[in-house]
Amino acid sequence: MTVRQDQLKNGFRIVSEHMPGLQSAAIGIWVTAGGRHERIEQNGIAHFLEHMAFKGTERRSALQIAEAIEDVGGYINAYTSREVTAYYARVLKDDVALAMDVIGDIVLNPVFDPREIEVERGVILQEIGQAYDTPDDVIFDWLQEQSYHDQPLGRTILGPTERVSAFSREDLSGFVAEHYGPDQMILSAAGAVEHDQLMKMAEEMFGHLQPRAGLIAEPARFTGGEARQEKELEQAHFALALESPGYRDDAIYTAQIYSTALGGGMSSRLFQEVRESRGLCYTIFAQTGAYADTGTTTIYAGTSADQVAELATITIDEMKRAAEDMTTEEVARARAQMKAGMLMGLESPSNRAERLARLVQIWGRVPSLEDTVARIDAVSTEDVRVFAEQMAVNAPAALALYGPVSGAPTLAELQERRAA
């Protein structure tokens, strides 16, 4: 399997990987325009725009968009994150050109019919309401807001209801004009694809676009803080975030191995101590997420009102203990989990196309899998212990609590325990 990468004269990027033996392909356009690229008055518009892409173009109605892909047995979808908006499809190899035509059409030629805008506005408002009714969704939005307070990166992707209720056709068109330039797009494909064919289609479809000055995202600043909301729920939801490396920092591999060993599976420290030994919760995990220039290591658990204080303090204690006695065996297990998860995931062309686009967005190139595996293998037990010390004691922190949490410690109290 060979990765090939090219760029049109206007800055439009193409990356692909042919996967021999596959009869299907994943193909999509990743636009470097997500939640963190919005001004405050635009909060939620990148996600709104993603929805509107499927509501009709100059050539196809909303139904015709869906039928074009589903008539050949494929599927089409999209998502908005804080750093990208993606439009992608999975089809059989003979239908790659069709998928490319449909995806290019919805990206380049949306009509933003006022009637469809109102219909989709209602759908998005329902989506926002559903998120607020899902505690283990909303708590991560609050945690993000506290981690990156008063910054685009800290705002919810869905946006507040008052802004979503007011977005106009002109607002949508204006965001496209600002952010959907050729040099802000990446065509990524994997599976039964031919790079030269992709290049030809990209030139025909996107080669006429004029480069435009992209807006640079505001650099991230991890601020920390606490959000706490008391509500009658069955469980108290606890989420702690600690500032961690971004994707461009070599320490990202250490951070990911650390969080896997701490709370990434059934054999992890938090799962064994908090759930298996003490029975304080059903769900507890740790994970490291990253952006181009920052990242967070997050610990989440749901527990009962009378046990949330004990769970919080034990979590801090386990973090401190990891800095003292993290074993070579634990680090080796976490490395194996990390490599296996990555390599197993890349057996899917959809996951592989996603990876290619993300790496081009971050690095401008695609490091080899061998290089990535080598970087994972290079992380030592001492590296993880040093990082664990930073997480346990010094890393800036944010806390979010939701439900019957009156008995939960404050962030200041947890900070005291970290320092003790």
Residue pairs with C-beta under 8 A, 6 or more apart in sequence:
1 17
1 18
1 19
1 20
2 17
2 18
3 15
3 16
3 17
3 356
3 366
3 368
4 15
4 16
4 17
4 195
5 13
5 14
5 15
5 16
5 360
5 365
5 366
6 13
6 14
6 15
6 195
6 199
7 13
7 14
8 14
8 182
8 202
8 203
8 206
8 207
9 207
10 182
10 183
10 206
10 207
10 209
10 210
10 211
11 181
11 182
11 183
11 211
12 182
12 183
12 185
12 187
12 202
12 206
12 207
12 209
13 183
13 185
13 186
13 187
13 360
14 186
14 187
14 188
14 195
14 198
14 199
14 202
15 186
15 187
15 188
15 189
15 356
15 357
15 360
15 366
16 188
16 189
16 190
16 193
16 195
16 198
16 356
17 189
17 190
17 193
17 352
17 353
17 356
18 190
18 191
18 192
18 193
18 194
18 195
19 190
19 191
19 192
19 349
19 352
22 93
22 191
22 192
22 349
23 92
23 93
23 192
24 90
24 91
24 92
24 93
24 191
24 192
24 349
25 90
25 91
25 92
25 93
25 96
25 99
25 189
25 190
25 191
25 192
25 193
25 349
26 88
26 89
26 90
26 189
26 190
26 191
26 348
26 349
26 350
26 352
26 353
27 88
27 89
27 91
27 96
27 99
27 100
27 103
27 187
27 188
27 189
27 193
27 198
27 353
28 86
28 87
28 88
28 89
28 103
28 187
28 188
28 189
28 353
28 357
29 86
29 87
29 88
29 103
29 104
29 107
29 185
29 186
29 187
29 188
30 84
30 85
30 86
30 185
30 186
30 188
30 357
30 358
30 361
31 84
31 85
31 86
31 87
31 107
31 179
31 180
31 184
31 185
31 186
32 83
32 84
32 179
32 184
32 185
32 186
32 214
32 361
33 46
33 84
33 85
33 175
33 178
33 179
33 180
33 184
34 46
34 80
34 81
34 82
34 83
34 84
34 85
34 157
35 43
35 46
35 47
35 80
35 81
35 82
35 83
35 152
35 153
35 155
35 156
35 157
36 82
36 83
36 151
36 152
36 153
36 217
36 218
36 220
36 291
37 46
37 83
37 152
37 179
37 215
37 217
38 44
38 45
38 46
38 152
38 155
38 175
39 152
40 152
40 155
41 163
42 163
42 171
42 175
43 152
43 155
43 156
43 159
43 160
43 163
44 124
44 156
44 157
44 158
44 159
44 160
44 163
44 164
44 167
45 159
45 163
45 167
45 171
45 172
45 175
46 80
46 85
46 157
46 175
46 179
47 80
47 85
47 124
47 157
47 158
47 159
48 120
48 121
48 124
48 159
48 164
48 167
48 172
49 85
49 172
49 175
49 176
50 78
50 79
50 80
50 85
50 87
51 120
51 123
51 124
52 110
52 112
52 116
52 117
52 120
52 172
53 78
53 87
53 106
53 107
53 110
54 62
54 65
54 66
54 76
54 78
54 106
55 62
55 110
55 112
55 113
55 116
55 117
55 119
55 120
56 62
56 65
56 110
56 111
56 113
56 116
57 65
57 105
57 106
57 109
57 110
57 111
58 105
58 109
58 111
59 105
59 109
60 68
60 102
60 105
62 116
65 76
65 102
65 105
65 106
66 76
68 98
68 102
69 75
69 76
69 89
69 91
69 98
69 99
69 102
72 91
72 92
72 95
72 98
73 91
73 92
74 89
74 90
74 91
74 92
74 95
74 99
75 89
75 90
76 87
76 88
76 89
76 99
76 102
76 103
77 88
77 89
78 85
78 86
78 87
78 88
79 85
79 86
80 86
80 157
81 157
82 153
82 157
82 291
83 217
83 291
83 292
83 361
84 357
84 358
84 361
86 354
86 357
87 103
87 106
87 107
88 103
88 350
88 353
88 354
89 99
89 102
89 103
90 349
90 350
91 98
91 99
92 192
93 191
93 192
93 193
96 189
96 192
96 193
96 197
97 197
97 201
100 198
100 201
100 205
101 201
101 205
104 201
104 205
104 206
107 180
107 185
108 205
108 206
110 172
110 176
112 169
112 172
112 173
114 169
117 167
117 168
117 169
117 172
121 164
121 165
121 167
124 158
124 164
125 161
125 164
125 165
127 158
128 158
128 159
128 161
128 164
131 137
131 138
131 141
131 158
132 138
135 233
135 235
135 237
135 302
135 402
135 403
136 237
136 300
136 302
138 402
139 237
139 239
139 300
139 400
139 401
139 402
140 239
140 298
140 300
140 400
141 156
142 227
142 229
142 239
142 400
142 402
143 227
143 239
143 240
143 241
143 298
143 398
143 399
143 400
144 153
144 154
144 156
144 241
145 154
145 155
145 156
145 227
146 154
146 223
146 224
146 225
146 226
146 227
146 241
146 398
146 399
146 400
147 154
147 222
147 223
147 224
147 225
147 241
147 243
147 296
147 398
148 154
148 220
148 221
148 222
148 223
148 294
149 223
149 225
150 223
151 218
151 220
151 221
151 223
152 217
152 218
153 217
153 218
153 220
153 291
153 294
154 223
158 164
177 212
178 215
179 214
179 215
181 209
181 210
181 211
181 212
181 214
182 206
182 209
182 210
182 211
183 211
183 212
183 214
184 212
184 214
185 206
186 357
186 360
186 361
187 198
187 202
187 206
188 353
188 354
188 356
188 357
188 360
189 198
189 353
190 349
190 350
190 352
190 353
190 356
191 349
191 352
191 353
192 349
217 292
219 293
220 246
220 291
220 293
220 294
222 243
222 294
222 296
222 396
222 398
223 396
223 398
224 243
224 396
224 397
224 398
224 411
225 398
225 399
225 411
226 398
226 399
226 400
226 401
226 410
226 411
227 399
227 400
227 401
228 399
228 400
228 401
228 402
228 405
228 408
228 410
229 401
229 402
229 405
230 403
230 404
230 405
230 406
231 402
231 403
231 404
232 403
232 404
233 402
233 403
233 404
234 403
235 302
235 303
235 304
235 403
235 404
236 302
236 303
236 304
236 305
236 307
236 308
236 401
236 402
236 403
236 404
236 405
236 408
237 300
237 301
237 302
237 400
237 401
237 402
237 403
237 405
238 299
238 300
238 301
238 302
238 303
238 308
238 311
238 312
238 315
238 400
238 401
238 405
238 408
239 298
239 299
239 300
239 399
239 400
239 401
240 298
240 299
240 300
240 312
240 315
240 397
240 398
240 399
240 414
241 296
241 297
241 298
241 397
241 398
241 399
241 400
242 296
242 297
242 298
242 391
242 395
242 396
242 397
243 294
243 295
243 296
243 395
243 396
243 397
244 252
244 255
244 288
244 290
244 294
244 295
244 296
244 297
244 391
244 395
245 251
245 252
245 254
245 255
245 290
245 295
246 252
246 290
246 291
246 292
246 293
246 294
246 295
247 290
247 291
247 292
247 295
247 362
248 292
248 293
248 362
248 363
249 295
250 375
251 387
252 288
252 290
252 295
253 375
253 376
253 378
253 379
254 379
254 383
254 384
254 387
255 288
255 290
255 295
255 297
255 387
256 288
256 338
257 331
257 334
257 335
257 338
257 376
257 379
257 384
258 288
258 297
258 322
258 334
258 384
258 387
258 388
258 391
259 286
259 287
259 288
259 297
260 268
260 286
260 334
260 337
260 338
261 268
261 269
261 322
261 326
261 330
261 331
261 333
261 334
261 384
262 268
262 269
262 270
262 286
262 299
262 318
262 319
262 322
262 388
263 269
263 270
263 271
263 284
263 285
263 286
263 287
263 299
264 285
264 286
264 287
264 334
264 337
265 271
265 337
266 272
267 333
268 285
268 286
269 318
269 321
269 322
269 330
270 284
270 285
270 286
270 299
270 301
270 315
270 318
271 284
271 285
273 314
273 318
274 280
274 281
274 284
274 301
274 311
274 314
274 315
274 318
275 281
275 282
275 284
278 310
278 314
280 301
280 303
280 307
280 310
280 311
280 314
281 301
281 302
281 303
281 307
281 311
282 302
283 300
283 301
283 302
284 299
284 300
284 301
284 311
285 299
285 300
285 301
286 297
286 298
286 299
286 300
287 297
287 298
288 295
288 296
288 297
288 298
289 295
289 296
289 298
292 361
292 362
296 398
297 391
297 395
299 315
301 311
301 315
303 311
304 404
305 403
305 404
305 405
305 406
305 407
306 407
308 401
308 404
308 405
308 407
308 408
309 407
309 408
309 409
312 408
312 409
312 414
313 409
313 414
313 417
316 392
316 414
316 417
316 418
317 417
319 388
319 391
319 392
319 418
320 392
320 393
320 418
322 385
322 388
322 392
323 385
323 388
323 389
323 391
323 392
323 393
324 385
326 381
326 384
326 385
326 388
327 381
328 381
331 379
331 380
331 381
331 384
334 384
335 376
335 377
335 379
338 376
339 373
339 376
342 372
343 369
345 351
346 352
346 355
346 369
356 366
359 365
359 366
359 367
360 366
392 418
393 418
393 419
397 411
397 414
397 415
397 418
398 411
399 410
399 411
399 414
401 408
409 417
